[in-house]
Amino acid sequence: MADIKQIQDSMKTTQEWVANRQAIHIARMTSAVDTLQNDIINLMAELNVNKGGKLGAARLNLKRLANVHKDVILAFEMDFNGAAKVVTDDFMRAQANIIAGYKDLDEAIKFSGADREMMNVLRDSSYKEYTLVGGQAQEKVVQSMYNSVLAGDTMADLTNEIRNTLTGVKAMNGRPLVNFARLYANDMIMNFHNDVNLTKGLSIGMDRFLYYGTIMSRSRDFCKRRVGQAYTKKQIDSWKGNWKGKRGDAWTFRGGWNCRHHWQPVRKKWLDKYDPIEMQNYFTETGQKIPKPVKAWS
């Protein structure tokens, strides 16, 4: 029977594995957006610019934009969607980590064809989210080009518009594509691992789910009140209210965007002598009062 040390060691291994993949994915998607931005700015060299730096000869530029438009679509497909495909395909590495995690708890699991099909569906769904946000940025870039040509704006102004859409310009408003790319790279592998891990736990009769992870001063109240506690799936599914940072259901998304916490499937009998405070060191180390926890159902 697994003890608290085995559970903590297994959770630590999972956290380290996910953190490693997050760092790799964030770096890849950040680089992809940078490359995309450079490629698009280079494509604009085809447009006619007068001595004053403005986009002149509107008719000529509109004809040239037809080709630039096609090349921009191709750049998004190659640079952004291509990187997203590599990142989401990497999700499948989670299988080996999950098997090892259950082995650390003296539990044997196997992945069936149905499990792998489920993983494929989750992976493809994540890839689609990337392409959707990339498509929105693509529309903004293309629209900026046409608007600037028709208005006779300067090439510098158009370049800033494109930079703002993709990597951000401090003097301009709006969330750039790179922000979404990094957020997705951080959250999606966490959510993928979480869903697959929980599915396998349920399949072998795990009856409790331990909420764990690092607590910091800026952690959400949702997480502070649950960290170190174990709940049934039915109770987790019952949390339908709103909380700061909420993205979706707590079963999949936990505390919401950028949540650092995980659900670890366990057996109730493993927790008979378990003190939840052991998972809440942050509060004792900083002298803070431990928030009133959400009581687990019997």
Legacy VTK file of the C-alpha trace (Angstrom):
# vtk DataFile Version 3.0
C-alpha trace
ASCII
DATASET POLYDATA
POINTS 298 float
0.000 0.000 0.000
1.379 3.397 -0.974
2.339 5.745 1.855
2.506 9.540 1.988
6.170 9.628 0.952
5.474 7.562 -2.154
2.586 9.867 -3.040
4.699 12.990 -2.557
7.624 11.557 -4.532
5.337 10.569 -7.382
3.737 14.007 -7.431
7.139 15.700 -7.422
8.215 13.639 -10.418
5.042 14.598 -12.267
5.503 18.283 -11.475
9.080 18.221 -12.722
8.131 16.412 -15.916
5.285 18.816 -16.712
7.425 21.865 -15.892
10.132 20.617 -18.254
7.691 20.138 -21.129
6.095 23.530 -20.430
9.478 25.273 -20.703
10.238 23.514 -23.991
6.818 24.292 -25.455
6.885 27.947 -24.382
10.319 28.408 -25.965
9.206 26.767 -29.211
6.017 28.819 -29.555
7.781 32.082 -28.653
10.407 31.394 -31.305
7.681 30.504 -33.826
5.914 33.844 -33.379
9.211 35.725 -33.664
10.007 33.886 -36.905
6.501 34.509 -38.210
6.784 38.230 -37.512
10.137 38.496 -39.311
8.823 36.559 -42.311
5.743 38.767 -42.643
7.715 41.999 -42.311
10.070 40.732 -45.028
7.091 39.961 -47.267
5.994 43.589 -47.058
9.111 44.591 -48.977
7.055 43.803 -52.095
4.837 46.838 -51.428
5.540 50.181 -53.064
6.773 52.878 -50.665
7.324 56.508 -51.726
10.155 58.781 -50.648
8.159 59.940 -47.647
7.936 56.401 -46.341
4.233 56.088 -47.196
2.518 53.275 -49.021
1.867 54.954 -52.361
0.341 53.739 -55.619
-2.695 52.154 -54.019
-3.794 50.249 -57.136
-0.346 48.760 -57.603
-0.082 47.833 -53.931
-3.513 46.210 -53.904
-2.424 43.972 -56.782
0.793 43.115 -54.963
-1.148 42.446 -51.776
-2.951 39.578 -53.492
0.345 37.680 -53.604
1.489 38.911 -50.181
-1.822 37.758 -48.726
-1.235 34.216 -49.993
2.304 34.232 -48.615
1.090 35.462 -45.213
-1.353 32.555 -45.020
1.487 30.183 -45.886
3.745 31.781 -43.248
1.137 31.255 -40.534
0.703 27.649 -41.631
4.427 26.904 -41.734
5.699 28.965 -38.794
2.880 29.052 -36.247
0.732 26.016 -37.039
3.839 23.971 -37.748
5.263 24.723 -34.291
1.884 24.041 -32.669
1.790 20.633 -34.378
5.228 19.741 -32.964
4.203 20.921 -29.497
0.895 19.049 -29.389
2.433 15.878 -30.835
4.883 16.049 -27.924
1.926 15.604 -25.552
2.008 11.877 -26.283
5.194 11.606 -24.190
2.894 11.883 -21.168
1.986 8.204 -21.465
5.379 7.010 -20.249
5.436 9.509 -17.383
1.971 8.476 -16.222
2.839 4.778 -16.289
5.966 5.510 -14.230
3.940 7.593 -11.768
1.535 4.747 -11.049
4.441 2.319 -10.739
5.836 4.580 -8.001
2.535 4.048 -6.181
2.746 0.253 -6.628
-0.052 0.381 -9.189
0.196 -1.209 -12.634
-1.612 0.358 -15.585
-1.688 -0.302 -19.307
-2.743 1.931 -22.179
-5.270 0.378 -24.511
-6.155 1.340 -28.060
-9.127 3.251 -26.652
-6.811 5.175 -24.317
-4.568 6.185 -27.201
-7.580 7.238 -29.246
-8.713 9.417 -26.338
-5.243 10.945 -26.187
-5.364 11.643 -29.925
-8.676 13.458 -29.514
-7.308 15.600 -26.669
-4.155 16.375 -28.648
-6.116 17.325 -31.775
-8.409 19.550 -29.720
-5.400 21.433 -28.339
-3.949 21.841 -31.829
-7.261 23.267 -33.011
-7.169 25.872 -30.218
-3.756 26.987 -31.429
-4.938 27.270 -35.033
-8.011 29.238 -33.994
-6.031 31.896 -32.122
-3.472 31.910 -34.943
-6.258 32.414 -37.463
-7.560 35.425 -35.560
-4.094 36.992 -35.602
-3.773 36.224 -39.303
-7.013 38.075 -40.046
-5.780 41.102 -38.095
-2.458 41.152 -39.955
-4.090 40.909 -43.371
-6.722 43.520 -42.517
-4.008 45.892 -41.293
-2.211 45.529 -44.616
-5.287 46.344 -46.708
-6.330 49.208 -44.438
-2.857 50.732 -44.522
-2.593 50.515 -48.313
-5.995 52.101 -48.817
-5.261 54.854 -46.278
-1.761 55.534 -47.603
-0.224 54.977 -44.160
3.508 54.823 -43.617
5.308 51.519 -43.779
6.502 52.206 -40.219
2.902 52.449 -38.996
1.954 49.209 -40.738
5.004 47.466 -39.306
4.004 48.576 -35.813
0.474 47.292 -36.355
1.817 43.895 -37.335
4.283 43.802 -34.461
1.494 44.703 -32.056
-0.668 41.854 -33.348
2.109 39.286 -33.116
4.595 40.198 -30.376
3.209 43.410 -28.893
4.106 47.102 -28.945
4.120 48.806 -25.552
2.455 51.948 -26.856
-0.420 50.016 -28.424
-3.335 48.120 -26.895
-4.428 44.522 -27.307
-3.033 41.111 -26.401
-0.533 39.892 -29.010
-0.428 36.388 -30.423
2.729 35.525 -28.498
0.875 35.995 -25.194
-1.740 33.427 -26.179
0.922 31.102 -27.583
2.840 31.122 -24.298
-0.302 30.706 -22.210
-1.461 27.761 -24.290
2.018 26.211 -24.177
1.928 26.462 -20.393
-1.619 25.226 -19.810
-2.330 22.662 -22.505
0.284 20.065 -21.593
-0.790 20.405 -17.945
-4.445 19.875 -18.863
-3.611 16.990 -21.189
-1.536 15.186 -18.555
-4.218 15.879 -15.942
-7.057 14.423 -18.050
-5.157 11.304 -19.095
-3.843 10.693 -15.580
-7.311 11.027 -14.052
-8.845 8.737 -16.658
-6.325 6.017 -15.830
-6.892 6.503 -12.097
-10.631 6.045 -12.514
-10.096 2.952 -14.670
-8.301 1.118 -11.838
-10.749 2.161 -9.147
-9.008 5.153 -7.547
-11.649 6.733 -5.332
-10.045 10.002 -4.156
-8.235 12.818 -5.935
-5.582 14.776 -4.080
-5.139 18.444 -4.981
-1.490 19.370 -4.802
1.069 21.900 -5.985
2.989 24.970 -4.888
1.161 27.700 -2.997
2.334 31.315 -3.329
1.053 34.661 -2.138
-0.686 35.230 -5.478
-2.297 31.792 -5.567
-6.048 31.907 -6.037
-8.349 31.357 -3.099
-9.800 28.363 -4.963
-6.406 26.656 -4.773
-5.447 27.774 -1.267
-8.628 26.279 0.144
-8.157 22.910 -1.590
-4.422 22.211 -1.716
-3.539 19.109 0.286
-7.151 17.925 0.391
-8.567 14.830 -1.333
-12.012 14.784 -2.923
-14.306 12.424 -4.799
-14.924 12.968 -8.499
-18.567 13.671 -7.746
-17.616 16.481 -5.386
-15.138 17.974 -7.864
-17.819 17.890 -10.565
-20.199 19.712 -8.203
-18.109 22.913 -8.220
-20.094 24.883 -10.766
-19.588 28.397 -9.378
-17.240 31.066 -10.666
-13.835 31.821 -9.190
-10.990 34.120 -10.129
-9.162 32.810 -13.182
-11.805 30.198 -13.996
-11.542 28.788 -17.498
-13.765 25.730 -17.255
-14.601 22.815 -14.984
-12.347 22.165 -12.002
-11.850 18.528 -12.993
-9.893 19.511 -16.118
-8.827 23.115 -15.551
-8.470 23.164 -11.734
-7.975 26.796 -10.568
-8.091 28.197 -14.105
-5.578 29.885 -16.414
-1.944 29.335 -15.428
-2.924 27.072 -12.534
0.111 25.324 -11.024
-1.859 22.549 -9.321
-2.624 18.944 -10.186
-5.141 16.259 -9.319
-3.455 13.047 -8.182
-5.624 9.911 -8.091
-5.196 8.031 -4.801
-7.027 5.448 -2.716
-8.875 6.563 0.394
-7.143 3.971 2.557
-3.773 5.549 1.735
-4.834 8.757 3.472
-5.990 7.330 6.821
-2.958 8.751 8.656
-2.424 11.643 6.291
-2.263 15.258 7.462
-3.293 17.718 4.709
-1.179 20.411 6.379
1.894 18.599 5.073
0.934 19.864 1.630
0.468 23.445 2.843
3.988 24.352 3.931
3.680 27.787 2.360
1.273 28.938 5.028
3.349 27.793 7.975
6.638 28.992 6.477
5.279 32.513 5.970
3.304 32.655 9.198
-0.018 32.961 7.384
-3.239 31.542 8.687
-4.307 28.514 6.700
-7.540 29.396 4.840
-10.627 27.441 5.821
-10.429 24.387 3.543
-13.244 23.052 1.420
-14.369 20.055 3.432
-14.189 16.743 1.641
-17.324 14.651 1.335
-17.306 11.361 3.199
LINES 1 299
298 0 1 2 3 4 5 6 7 8 9 10 11 12 13 14 15 16 17 18 19 20 21 22 23 24 25 26 27 28 29 30 31 32 33 34 35 36 37 38 39 40 41 42 43 44 45 46 47 48 49 50 51 52 53 54 55 56 57 58 59 60 61 62 63 64 65 66 67 68 69 70 71 72 73 74 75 76 77 78 79 80 81 82 83 84 85 86 87 88 89 90 91 92 93 94 95 96 97 98 99 100 101 102 103 104 105 106 107 108 109 110 111 112 113 114 115 116 117 118 119 120 121 122 123 124 125 126 127 128 129 130 131 132 133 134 135 136 137 138 139 140 141 142 143 144 145 146 147 148 149 150 151 152 153 154 155 156 157 158 159 160 161 162 163 164 165 166 167 168 169 170 171 172 173 174 175 176 177 178 179 180 181 182 183 184 185 186 187 188 189 190 191 192 193 194 195 196 197 198 199 200 201 202 203 204 205 206 207 208 209 210 211 212 213 214 215 216 217 218 219 220 221 222 223 224 225 226 227 228 229 230 231 232 233 234 235 236 237 238 239 240 241 242 243 244 245 246 247 248 249 250 251 252 253 254 255 256 257 258 259 260 261 262 263 264 265 266 267 268 269 270 271 272 273 274 275 276 277 278 279 280 281 282 283 284 285 286 287 288 289 290 291 292 293 294 295 296 297
